[in-house]
Amino acid sequence: MDTITTITTKGQVTIPHSVRQALGTKIGDKVSFTRVLPEAKEAVIKIIPAHVVEELSGSLSSKVKENDHKKVRVEAGKLLVNKYIHKK
């Protein structure tokens, strides 16, 4: 099944209907680019079903308990400083 689509100015592409149908994709599924071969200008695209992502949600623990991503970056930075710089 060879299909061609165009990359937009935002770097986006539309996965053609025939490909989505063949892969059984649904709204909310994620796309993973694996085995990127720059020399050959090729990449393998894998579909990650939304339910898999939802099942993993919250499975990683963190010492930072915050929903604001900017505050999380600051707190994570502080933890890294304490972990790596203050070990003399």
Protein Blocks (a to p, Z undefined) as FASTA:
>chain_A
ZZdddddfkopacddfklmmmnopaehiacddehiafknopacdddddfklmmmmgopac
cfbdcfblklmmmmmmmmmmmmmmmmZZ
